[in-house]
């Protein structure tokens, strides 16, 4: 079972999850997340995971998508802290990979600006 509560605070919207983010409850959380995004245009979103006791693979993917969309993941305890760190580390690594790929694909701006020929 999963309890989902949305609390609007000044400048922040908090989506509080309690229980197990697994199986059919992942779809329920995803539906609530999609609705929340449609309503909170510019507010900071915090996903409160302090009451979550278990996350399956699909739940992990949903949390990663939430983080990628800009939500702050907040949790406590060794399990949830490690999961949040793993998601954030993957987000940073993906961002660094994208920057590196863009740098490799970009033409040599310094050479073009100086008008130096390429051989």
C-alpha positions in Angstrom: 0.0 0.0 0.0 1.1 3.5 -0.7 -0.3 6.8 0.7 0.3 9.9 -1.4 -0.2 13.4 0.1 0.5 16.7 -1.7 1.1 19.7 0.4 1.5 23.2 -1.0 3.8 25.4 0.9 5.1 28.9 0.0 7.2 28.4 -3.1 7.4 24.6 -2.6 5.1 21.7 -3.3 5.8 18.6 -1.3 4.7 15.2 -2.5 4.8 12.9 0.4 4.9 9.1 -0.2 4.4 6.6 2.6 4.5 2.8 2.3 5.8 0.7 -0.5 6.6 2.2 -3.9 6.2 -1.0 -5.7 4.0 -2.9 -8.2 0.6 -1.2 -9.0 1.5 1.6 -6.5 4.2 2.9 -8.8 1.5 3.6 -11.5 -0.6 5.4 -8.9 2.4 7.5 -7.8 3.2 8.2 -11.5 -0.3 9.4 -12.1 -0.2 11.7 -9.1 3.3 12.9 -10.2 2.0 13.8 -13.7 -1.0 15.7 -12.2 1.3 17.5 -9.8 3.6 18.6 -12.6 0.7 20.0 -14.6 -0.4 22.1 -11.5 3.0 23.3 -10.3 4.5 25.3 -13.1 7.3 27.1 -11.4 7.2 25.9 -7.8 10.1 23.8 -6.3 9.0 20.2 -5.9 10.2 18.0 -3.0 9.4 14.3 -3.0 9.3 13.3 0.7 10.3 9.7 1.0 10.7 9.6 4.8 7.8 7.2 5.1 8.8 4.8 2.3 9.8 1.4 3.4 10.5 -0.3 0.1 11.1 0.6 -3.6 11.1 -1.9 -6.4 12.9 -1.4 -9.8 9.9 0.4 -11.4 9.7 2.7 -8.4 13.4 3.4 -8.7 12.9 4.4 -12.3 10.0 6.7 -11.3 12.1 8.4 -8.6 14.9 8.8 -11.2 12.5 10.5 -13.6 11.2 12.7 -10.8 14.8 13.8 -10.0 15.5 14.3 -13.7 12.5 16.6 -13.9 14.0 18.7 -11.1 12.4 17.4 -8.0 14.4 17.2 -4.8 14.3 13.7 -3.3 14.3 13.7 0.5 14.6 10.6 2.6 16.2 9.2 5.7 17.6 5.9 6.9 20.4 3.9 5.3 18.2 2.3 2.5 16.5 5.5 1.3 19.7 7.6 1.7 21.7 5.1 -0.4 18.9 5.0 -3.0 18.7 8.8 -3.3 22.5 9.0 -3.5 22.5 6.4 -6.3 19.9 8.3 -8.3 21.6 11.6 -7.9 25.0 10.1 -8.8 23.5 8.6 -12.0 21.9 12.0 -12.8 25.3 13.8 -12.4 27.1 11.1 -14.5 24.5 11.3 -17.3 24.8 15.1 -17.3 28.6 14.9 -17.5 28.4 12.4 -20.3 26.1 14.6 -22.3 28.4 17.6 -21.8 31.4 15.6 -22.9 29.6 14.3 -26.0 28.5 17.9 -26.9 32.1 19.1 -26.5 33.4 16.3 -28.8 30.7 17.1 -31.4 31.2 20.9 -31.3 33.6 22.3 -33.9 36.8 23.9 -32.6 35.4 27.3 -31.9 38.9 28.8 -31.2 40.2 27.7 -34.6 37.2 29.0 -36.5 37.3 32.3 -34.6 41.0 32.8 -35.4 40.4 31.9 -39.0 43.1 29.2 -39.0 42.8 26.7 -41.7 42.4 23.0 -40.9 44.6 20.4 -42.4 
